[in-house]
Amino acid sequence: MKRLLLLAVLLTACREPKRDDARAIVRAYEAFQSAAPTDRRAALASLEAAPCLDPPTCADRDACAGYARSLTRAQELSRKARELGPEDAGGNGAATPAELSIIVGGADDATKDATAKEPACRGALDRLYALAR
């Protein structure tokens, strides 16, 4: 009985840091994905700050944080363009055509950047999910 208890204590004490890191990153990414648009910035910050000690695991976190950062920027700029756009398109008309063009261009660039970064994040998530098991 004492040996069994000692074994249980040792196994608990010898947790795998890589697995813990992977789990924390996966949880942070899932929280980002399920966050409301107004909560995305905070969820992104949590993903970027997810702990990691293992360089490959950190690289996987950074790949998904880069994707999430670009996606968040694209969504924020798209929302801004809708809000400030012409009244006949549902906006408030506050942006001039030149300003609106800059906002839409930024949203387009951020969308392209997110699209380019998504495959690296998907691969990273596959590795993180496998490691987290």
QUIMO-V721971 format. One record per residue. N is the residue number from 1. PHI is phi in degrees with one decimal (* if undefined). OMEGA is omega in degrees with one decimal (NA if undefined). Layout:
n:N phi:PHI omega:OMEGA
n:N phi:PHI omega:OMEGA
This chain:
n:1 phi:* omega:179.7
n:2 phi:-64.3 omega:179.1
n:3 phi:-64.4 omega:179.3
n:4 phi:-63.2 omega:178.2
n:5 phi:-65.2 omega:178.1
n:6 phi:-62.8 omega:178.4
n:7 phi:-63.0 omega:179.1
n:8 phi:-63.1 omega:178.5
n:9 phi:-64.8 omega:-180.0
n:10 phi:-64.8 omega:179.5
n:11 phi:-65.5 omega:177.2
n:12 phi:-68.2 omega:-178.7
n:13 phi:-72.4 omega:-176.4
n:14 phi:-99.1 omega:179.5
n:15 phi:-65.2 omega:-178.1
n:16 phi:-88.8 omega:-179.3
n:17 phi:-59.4 omega:179.4
n:18 phi:-60.5 omega:180.0
n:19 phi:-64.6 omega:179.3
n:20 phi:-62.0 omega:178.0
n:21 phi:-61.6 omega:-179.2
n:22 phi:-60.2 omega:178.7
n:23 phi:-62.4 omega:-179.8
n:24 phi:-63.4 omega:-179.9
n:25 phi:-67.9 omega:179.2
n:26 phi:-61.2 omega:178.5
n:27 phi:-61.7 omega:-179.7
n:28 phi:-65.7 omega:178.5
n:29 phi:-67.1 omega:178.9
n:30 phi:-63.3 omega:177.2
n:31 phi:-65.4 omega:176.6
n:32 phi:-62.9 omega:-177.5
n:33 phi:-62.1 omega:-176.3
n:34 phi:-93.9 omega:-177.8
n:35 phi:-70.6 omega:173.0
n:36 phi:-66.4 omega:-179.1
n:37 phi:-51.8 omega:-179.5
n:38 phi:-73.3 omega:-179.1
n:39 phi:-102.5 omega:-175.2
n:40 phi:-62.4 omega:-178.8
n:41 phi:-60.4 omega:179.7
n:42 phi:-66.2 omega:178.6
n:43 phi:-66.2 omega:176.5
n:44 phi:-63.5 omega:178.5
n:45 phi:-60.7 omega:177.6
n:46 phi:-66.2 omega:177.6
n:47 phi:-64.7 omega:179.8
n:48 phi:-62.5 omega:-178.1
n:49 phi:-95.0 omega:-179.5
n:50 phi:-57.6 omega:-175.4
n:51 phi:-68.9 omega:172.4
n:52 phi:-158.8 omega:179.5
n:53 phi:-115.3 omega:-176.0
n:54 phi:-88.0 omega:-177.0
n:55 phi:-52.3 omega:177.8
n:56 phi:-63.7 omega:178.2
n:57 phi:-67.6 omega:176.7
n:58 phi:-64.0 omega:178.1
n:59 phi:-63.7 omega:177.2
n:60 phi:-65.6 omega:176.5
n:61 phi:-59.7 omega:-177.6
n:62 phi:-65.6 omega:177.2
n:63 phi:-63.4 omega:180.0
n:64 phi:-74.3 omega:176.7
n:65 phi:-66.7 omega:177.3
n:66 phi:-63.5 omega:176.3
n:67 phi:-61.6 omega:-177.7
n:68 phi:-63.4 omega:178.6
n:69 phi:-62.1 omega:179.9
n:70 phi:-65.7 omega:179.1
n:71 phi:-62.9 omega:179.6
n:72 phi:-62.5 omega:178.6
n:73 phi:-61.8 omega:179.5
n:74 phi:-60.5 omega:-179.0
n:75 phi:-66.8 omega:179.5
n:76 phi:-65.4 omega:-180.0
n:77 phi:-69.0 omega:177.0
n:78 phi:-64.2 omega:178.4
n:79 phi:-64.1 omega:178.8
n:80 phi:-63.3 omega:179.0
n:81 phi:-62.6 omega:178.7
n:82 phi:-64.9 omega:-178.0
n:83 phi:-66.1 omega:-174.6
n:84 phi:-94.6 omega:-177.3
n:85 phi:-70.4 omega:-177.8
n:86 phi:-60.2 omega:-179.7
n:87 phi:-62.3 omega:-179.3
n:88 phi:-70.3 omega:176.2
n:89 phi:-106.1 omega:177.3
n:90 phi:97.4 omega:179.6
n:91 phi:-89.7 omega:179.6
n:92 phi:-99.4 omega:177.0
n:93 phi:73.5 omega:-175.3
n:94 phi:-73.2 omega:-177.5
n:95 phi:-90.9 omega:173.6
n:96 phi:-73.7 omega:177.4
n:97 phi:-56.4 omega:178.6
n:98 phi:-66.3 omega:178.9
n:99 phi:-65.0 omega:179.4
n:100 phi:-62.8 omega:178.5
n:101 phi:-62.4 omega:178.5
n:102 phi:-65.9 omega:-179.8
n:103 phi:-63.2 omega:-179.7
n:104 phi:-64.7 omega:176.8
n:105 phi:-62.1 omega:176.9
n:106 phi:-63.8 omega:178.3
n:107 phi:-63.8 omega:179.1
n:108 phi:-64.4 omega:178.4
n:109 phi:-61.9 omega:-179.9
n:110 phi:-66.2 omega:177.6
n:111 phi:-64.9 omega:177.6
n:112 phi:-62.5 omega:179.1
n:113 phi:-63.8 omega:178.6
n:114 phi:-63.3 omega:179.3
n:115 phi:-62.3 omega:179.2
n:116 phi:-69.5 omega:-176.9
n:117 phi:-87.8 omega:-175.7
n:118 phi:-61.1 omega:-179.7
n:119 phi:-59.6 omega:178.5
n:120 phi:-65.0 omega:177.9
n:121 phi:-67.3 omega:178.8
n:122 phi:-59.6 omega:176.8
n:123 phi:-62.6 omega:178.3
n:124 phi:-62.3 omega:179.4
n:125 phi:-63.4 omega:176.4
n:126 phi:-58.1 omega:179.6
n:127 phi:-66.6 omega:-178.5
n:128 phi:-65.9 omega:177.8
n:129 phi:-61.9 omega:179.0
n:130 phi:-64.4 omega:-179.7
n:131 phi:-70.1 omega:-176.9
n:132 phi:-72.5 omega:-178.5
n:133 phi:-66.3 omega:NA
